[in-house]
């Protein structure tokens, strides 16, 4: 008669699945918390508007600084999004 015990490998797989699910759950909770914090930090800038040419010059400068290694990808993406949001569509 066979025993009802699971093999060592099966237990390892089950433990790995649980650990992966737990890590995924934590990442999701952290992401939700970060989105809530970002919503609280929204600042509306009603300062002077730049022309599309000025914005594109700033974007080109931003690309140069990123290519030279003066900023990381997250900062680059954030600043680029801010500049692209200033482009007026006629």
C-alpha positions as CSV (number, residue, x, y, z in Angstrom):
1,X,0.0,0.0,0.0
2,X,1.3,3.5,-1.0
3,X,1.9,6.1,1.6
4,X,0.2,9.5,1.4
5,X,3.4,11.4,1.7
6,X,4.5,13.8,-1.0
7,X,8.0,13.8,-2.4
8,X,10.7,16.3,-1.4
9,X,10.7,17.8,-4.9
10,X,6.9,18.3,-4.8
11,X,7.1,20.1,-1.4
12,X,9.9,22.3,-2.8
13,X,7.7,23.2,-5.9
14,X,4.8,24.0,-3.6
15,X,6.9,26.2,-1.3
16,X,8.4,28.0,-4.4
17,X,4.9,28.6,-5.8
18,X,3.7,30.1,-2.4
19,X,6.8,32.3,-2.2
20,X,6.3,33.5,-5.7
21,X,2.6,34.3,-5.0
22,X,3.5,36.1,-1.8
23,X,6.2,38.2,-3.6
24,X,3.7,39.0,-6.4
25,X,1.1,40.1,-3.8
26,X,3.6,42.3,-2.0
27,X,4.6,44.0,-5.3
28,X,1.0,44.6,-6.2
29,X,0.3,46.2,-2.7
30,X,3.5,48.3,-3.0
31,X,2.4,49.5,-6.5
32,X,-1.0,50.4,-5.3
33,X,0.5,52.4,-2.4
34,X,2.9,54.2,-4.8
35,X,0.0,55.2,-7.1
36,X,-1.9,56.6,-4.1
37,X,1.2,58.6,-3.1
38,X,1.7,59.9,-6.7
39,X,-2.0,61.1,-6.8
40,X,-1.4,63.1,-3.6
41,X,1.7,64.8,-5.0
42,X,0.1,66.2,-8.2
43,X,1.0,69.8,-8.7
44,X,-0.6,72.0,-11.3
45,X,1.9,74.3,-13.0
46,X,0.2,77.4,-14.5
47,X,3.5,79.1,-15.2
48,X,4.5,80.6,-18.5
49,X,3.9,78.3,-21.4
50,X,6.8,77.4,-23.8
51,X,6.4,77.3,-27.5
52,X,6.6,73.9,-29.2
53,X,10.0,74.7,-30.5
54,X,11.3,75.5,-27.1
55,X,9.8,72.3,-25.7
56,X,11.4,70.3,-28.4
57,X,14.8,72.0,-27.7
58,X,14.4,71.0,-24.0
59,X,13.6,67.4,-25.0
60,X,16.7,67.3,-27.2
61,X,18.8,68.6,-24.4
62,X,17.2,66.0,-22.1
63,X,18.1,63.2,-24.5
64,X,21.7,64.5,-24.6
65,X,22.0,64.5,-20.8
66,X,20.5,61.0,-20.6
67,X,22.9,59.7,-23.3
68,X,25.8,61.2,-21.4
69,X,24.8,59.4,-18.3
70,X,23.9,62.4,-16.3
71,X,20.5,61.0,-15.2
72,X,18.8,57.7,-14.7
73,X,15.9,56.3,-16.8
74,X,13.2,57.0,-14.3
75,X,14.2,60.7,-14.1
76,X,14.5,60.9,-17.8
77,X,11.0,59.4,-18.4
78,X,9.4,61.7,-15.8
79,X,11.0,64.9,-17.2
80,X,10.2,63.9,-20.8
81,X,6.6,63.2,-19.9
82,X,6.4,66.7,-18.2
83,X,7.8,68.3,-21.3
84,X,5.6,66.4,-23.7
85,X,2.6,67.5,-21.7
86,X,3.5,71.1,-22.5
87,X,3.3,70.7,-26.3
88,X,0.2,72.5,-27.6
89,X,-1.8,70.8,-30.3
90,X,-3.5,73.3,-32.7
